[in-house]
């Protein structure tokens, strides 16, 4: 980590885009991060971000078709594959939390909250690599739904809607490397490291206390509340002349999606853990 905070920001330019970023430098680079090419990946997202909409539509259609296919078939027993899947995503999320967390800590606790939501991560640094991996991983996470369908587990609206729109938001944000994305990415890595570890443990048959799943859902809901709050703060700052690395278009998209998530996750948390169900209802649900 850098010994001291020097200049407030630096400027990256490419593909007719300008990104103001926090000039944090990592002390070392992992081998997996050494292939990172900022201009190549920026070009990819700028030219292809709208394909995330097509991918999301294909995901929704595939989910419905697979559900129809499984209606007359027995659920698949996929315990070993499910363990491997959740285990890999847990390891990936933990790596992202630890590595991206270095820059996140510097931005929030050494440079200050305003800079953490107004200055992007260094486009040439490992933090940009992990931001890119975050955006690409949203395609891989479609696999969560496929496992549910093949095992004939319910796929609620919140589940598929969340997977579909997060992909679109993250790819749109990748074009300008939005500064608030620092918060969204770190929170998502952190929550997913806990969530997929929980899934990996339960996939082998262990039944953990209800408090664990309740905590995971609470953290997801809290993540959405923070997302909405940050969007409101950034809007206030921009309207008052603060230089923030987030366009109004992405800000509106981000606020709309996080606000809808907050409503849906809050409702899910309330119905799953706070509303008392009578015995007859409980038996039917089991």
C-alpha positions as CSV (number, residue, x, y, z in Angstrom):
1,X,0.0,0.0,0.0
2,X,1.2,3.5,-0.7
3,X,2.8,5.2,2.3
4,X,0.9,8.5,2.0
5,X,-1.8,10.1,0.0
6,X,-0.3,12.3,-2.7
7,X,-2.4,14.1,-5.5
8,X,-6.1,13.7,-5.3
9,X,-6.7,12.2,-8.7
10,X,-5.3,11.3,-12.1
11,X,-6.9,11.1,-15.6
12,X,-7.2,8.2,-17.9
13,X,-8.2,8.7,-21.6
14,X,-9.0,6.2,-24.3
15,X,-11.8,5.4,-26.8
16,X,-13.0,9.0,-26.6
17,X,-13.7,8.5,-22.9
18,X,-12.1,10.3,-19.9
19,X,-12.0,8.6,-16.5
20,X,-10.9,10.5,-13.3
21,X,-9.5,8.0,-10.8
22,X,-7.8,7.7,-7.4
23,X,-4.1,7.3,-8.0
24,X,-3.6,4.2,-5.8
25,X,-0.8,1.8,-6.7
26,X,-0.5,-1.8,-5.5
27,X,2.8,-2.9,-4.1
28,X,2.8,-6.1,-6.1
29,X,0.8,-7.8,-8.9
30,X,-0.5,-11.3,-8.9
31,X,0.4,-13.5,-11.9
32,X,-3.3,-13.8,-12.9
33,X,-3.5,-10.0,-13.0
34,X,-0.5,-9.5,-15.2
35,X,-2.4,-10.1,-18.5
36,X,-4.6,-7.1,-17.8
37,X,-4.8,-4.6,-20.6
38,X,-6.9,-1.6,-19.7
39,X,-7.5,-0.2,-23.2
40,X,-8.4,-3.7,-24.7
41,X,-11.0,-4.4,-22.0
42,X,-12.4,-0.9,-22.1
43,X,-12.8,-1.3,-25.9
44,X,-14.6,-4.6,-25.3
45,X,-17.2,-3.2,-22.9
46,X,-17.7,0.0,-24.9
47,X,-18.4,-1.9,-28.1
48,X,-20.3,-4.8,-26.6
49,X,-22.0,-3.7,-23.4
50,X,-25.5,-3.8,-25.0
51,X,-25.0,-7.5,-25.6
52,X,-25.6,-7.8,-21.9
53,X,-29.2,-7.1,-22.6
54,X,-29.4,-9.9,-25.2
55,X,-27.6,-12.3,-22.8
56,X,-30.0,-11.4,-20.0
57,X,-33.0,-12.0,-22.3
58,X,-31.5,-15.3,-23.4
59,X,-31.1,-16.3,-19.8
60,X,-34.7,-15.5,-18.9
61,X,-36.0,-17.5,-22.0
62,X,-33.6,-20.4,-21.3
63,X,-34.8,-20.5,-17.6
64,X,-38.4,-20.7,-18.7
65,X,-37.8,-23.3,-21.4
66,X,-35.8,-25.5,-19.0
67,X,-38.5,-25.3,-16.4
68,X,-41.0,-26.5,-19.0
69,X,-38.7,-29.3,-19.9
70,X,-38.3,-30.4,-16.3
71,X,-42.0,-30.4,-15.6
72,X,-42.4,-34.1,-16.6
73,X,-39.0,-35.2,-15.4
74,X,-37.5,-36.1,-12.1
75,X,-35.2,-33.7,-10.3
76,X,-31.5,-34.3,-11.0
77,X,-29.1,-35.3,-8.1
78,X,-26.2,-33.0,-8.6
79,X,-24.6,-32.8,-5.2
80,X,-20.9,-33.3,-6.2
81,X,-21.2,-30.8,-9.1
82,X,-23.1,-28.4,-7.0
83,X,-20.4,-28.5,-4.3
84,X,-17.7,-27.8,-6.9
85,X,-19.7,-25.0,-8.4
86,X,-20.4,-23.2,-5.1
87,X,-16.9,-23.9,-3.9
88,X,-15.3,-22.3,-6.9
89,X,-17.6,-19.3,-6.7
90,X,-16.8,-19.0,-3.0
91,X,-13.0,-19.1,-3.6
92,X,-13.4,-16.6,-6.5
93,X,-15.4,-14.2,-4.3
94,X,-13.0,-14.5,-1.4
95,X,-10.1,-13.7,-3.7
96,X,-12.0,-10.7,-5.1
97,X,-12.8,-9.5,-1.6
98,X,-9.2,-9.6,-0.4
99,X,-7.6,-8.2,-3.5
100,X,-10.2,-5.5,-4.4
101,X,-10.4,-4.7,-0.7
102,X,-6.9,-3.3,-0.6
103,X,-7.8,-0.5,-2.9
104,X,-11.3,-0.1,-1.3
105,X,-9.6,0.4,2.1
106,X,-7.3,3.0,0.8
107,X,-10.1,4.9,-0.9
108,X,-12.5,4.9,2.0
109,X,-10.3,5.1,5.1
110,X,-7.3,7.0,3.8
111,X,-8.6,9.3,1.0
112,X,-12.1,9.8,2.4
113,X,-15.7,8.9,1.7
114,X,-16.3,11.5,-1.0
115,X,-13.3,10.4,-3.1
116,X,-14.4,6.8,-2.7
117,X,-17.7,7.5,-4.4
118,X,-16.5,10.2,-6.9
119,X,-13.1,8.9,-8.1
120,X,-12.8,5.6,-10.0
121,X,-10.3,2.8,-9.3
122,X,-7.1,3.0,-11.3
123,X,-7.9,1.6,-14.8
124,X,-4.4,0.1,-15.1
125,X,-4.3,-1.5,-11.7
126,X,-5.3,-5.0,-10.3
127,X,-8.5,-3.3,-8.9
128,X,-9.6,-2.7,-12.4
129,X,-8.9,-6.4,-13.2
130,X,-11.1,-7.5,-10.4
131,X,-13.8,-5.0,-11.4
132,X,-13.7,-6.6,-14.9
133,X,-13.8,-10.1,-13.4
134,X,-16.8,-9.0,-11.3
135,X,-18.7,-7.9,-14.5
136,X,-17.8,-11.1,-16.4
137,X,-18.7,-13.3,-13.4
138,X,-22.4,-12.2,-13.7
139,X,-22.7,-14.4,-16.8
140,X,-21.3,-17.4,-14.8
141,X,-23.7,-16.8,-12.0
142,X,-26.6,-17.6,-14.4
143,X,-25.5,-21.2,-13.6
144,X,-27.1,-20.8,-10.1
145,X,-30.5,-20.7,-11.8
146,X,-29.8,-23.7,-14.0
147,X,-28.9,-25.8,-10.9
148,X,-32.2,-24.7,-9.2
149,X,-34.3,-25.6,-12.3
150,X,-32.5,-29.0,-12.8
151,X,-33.1,-29.9,-9.2
152,X,-36.8,-28.7,-9.5
153,X,-36.4,-26.0,-6.9
154,X,-38.5,-22.9,-7.1
155,X,-37.1,-19.9,-9.0
156,X,-38.8,-16.8,-7.6
157,X,-39.0,-13.5,-9.5
158,X,-36.4,-11.9,-7.2
159,X,-33.8,-14.6,-8.2
160,X,-34.0,-14.3,-12.0
161,X,-34.6,-10.6,-12.1
162,X,-31.6,-9.9,-9.9
163,X,-29.3,-12.1,-12.1
164,X,-30.6,-10.5,-15.3
165,X,-30.3,-6.8,-14.4
166,X,-27.1,-6.9,-12.5
167,X,-25.3,-8.1,-15.6
168,X,-26.7,-5.1,-17.6
169,X,-25.8,-2.6,-14.9
170,X,-22.3,-3.9,-14.4
171,X,-21.5,-3.9,-18.1
172,X,-22.9,-0.4,-18.6
173,X,-20.8,0.8,-15.6
174,X,-17.7,-0.8,-17.0
175,X,-17.6,1.7,-19.9
176,X,-17.0,4.7,-17.6
177,X,-15.6,2.6,-14.6
178,X,-18.1,4.4,-12.3
179,X,-16.6,5.5,-9.0
180,X,-19.5,4.2,-6.8
181,X,-18.9,0.8,-8.4
182,X,-16.0,0.6,-5.9
183,X,-18.6,0.2,-3.2
184,X,-21.0,-2.0,-5.1
185,X,-18.2,-4.4,-6.3
186,X,-16.6,-4.8,-2.9
187,X,-19.9,-5.3,-1.1
188,X,-20.9,-7.9,-3.7
189,X,-17.6,-9.8,-3.4
190,X,-17.9,-9.8,0.4
191,X,-21.5,-10.9,0.6
192,X,-21.0,-13.6,-2.1
193,X,-17.9,-14.9,-0.3
194,X,-20.2,-15.6,2.6
195,X,-23.2,-16.7,0.5
196,X,-21.4,-19.2,-1.7
197,X,-19.5,-20.6,1.3
198,X,-22.9,-21.2,2.9
199,X,-24.2,-22.8,-0.3
200,X,-21.2,-25.0,-0.6
201,X,-21.6,-26.3,3.0
202,X,-25.4,-26.9,2.6
203,X,-24.9,-28.6,-0.8
204,X,-23.2,-31.6,0.9
205,X,-26.2,-32.1,3.2
206,X,-25.2,-30.1,6.3
207,X,-28.1,-28.1,7.8
208,X,-26.9,-24.9,9.3
209,X,-28.9,-22.8,11.8
210,X,-31.6,-20.6,10.3
211,X,-29.7,-17.6,11.7
212,X,-27.0,-18.2,9.0
213,X,-29.4,-17.9,6.0
214,X,-31.1,-15.0,7.8
215,X,-27.8,-13.2,8.1
216,X,-27.0,-13.8,4.4
217,X,-30.3,-12.3,3.3
218,X,-29.9,-9.4,5.8
219,X,-26.5,-8.6,4.3
220,X,-27.9,-8.7,0.8
221,X,-30.7,-6.3,1.9
222,X,-28.2,-4.0,3.6
223,X,-26.1,-4.0,0.4
224,X,-29.1,-2.7,-1.5
225,X,-29.9,0.0,1.1
226,X,-26.3,1.2,0.9
227,X,-26.5,1.2,-2.9
228,X,-29.6,3.4,-2.9
229,X,-28.0,5.7,-0.3
230,X,-24.8,6.1,-2.3
231,X,-26.7,6.9,-5.5
232,X,-28.6,9.6,-3.7
233,X,-25.4,11.1,-2.3
234,X,-23.7,11.1,-5.7
235,X,-26.7,12.8,-7.2
236,X,-26.5,15.5,-4.5
237,X,-22.8,16.0,-5.0
238,X,-23.1,16.2,-8.8
239,X,-25.9,18.8,-8.6
240,X,-23.7,20.9,-6.3
241,X,-20.8,20.9,-8.7
242,X,-18.7,18.0,-7.3
243,X,-16.6,16.2,-9.9
244,X,-17.9,12.6,-9.8
245,X,-17.0,9.7,-12.1
246,X,-20.5,8.6,-12.9
247,X,-22.8,9.8,-15.7
248,X,-26.4,10.7,-15.0
249,X,-27.5,7.9,-17.3
250,X,-25.6,5.3,-15.2
251,X,-26.7,7.0,-12.0
252,X,-30.4,6.7,-12.9
253,X,-29.9,3.1,-14.0
254,X,-28.1,2.3,-10.8
255,X,-30.6,4.0,-8.5
256,X,-33.6,2.3,-10.3
257,X,-32.1,-1.1,-10.0
258,X,-30.9,-0.8,-6.4
259,X,-34.2,0.7,-5.3
260,X,-36.1,-2.2,-6.9
261,X,-33.7,-4.6,-5.2
262,X,-34.2,-2.9,-1.8
263,X,-38.0,-3.4,-2.1
264,X,-37.7,-7.0,-3.3
265,X,-35.1,-8.1,-0.8
266,X,-36.8,-6.4,2.1
267,X,-40.1,-8.1,1.2
268,X,-38.3,-11.4,0.9
269,X,-36.6,-11.0,4.2
270,X,-39.9,-10.0,5.9
271,X,-41.9,-12.9,4.4
272,X,-39.1,-15.5,5.0
273,X,-38.0,-14.6,8.5
274,X,-40.4,-12.1,10.2
275,X,-43.9,-13.2,9.2
276,X,-45.2,-16.0,11.3
277,X,-46.7,-18.8,9.2
278,X,-49.4,-21.1,10.6
279,X,-48.8,-24.8,10.8
280,X,-51.0,-25.7,7.8
281,X,-49.1,-23.2,5.6
282,X,-45.8,-24.5,6.9
283,X,-46.7,-28.1,6.0
284,X,-47.7,-27.1,2.5
285,X,-44.5,-25.3,1.9
286,X,-42.4,-28.2,3.1
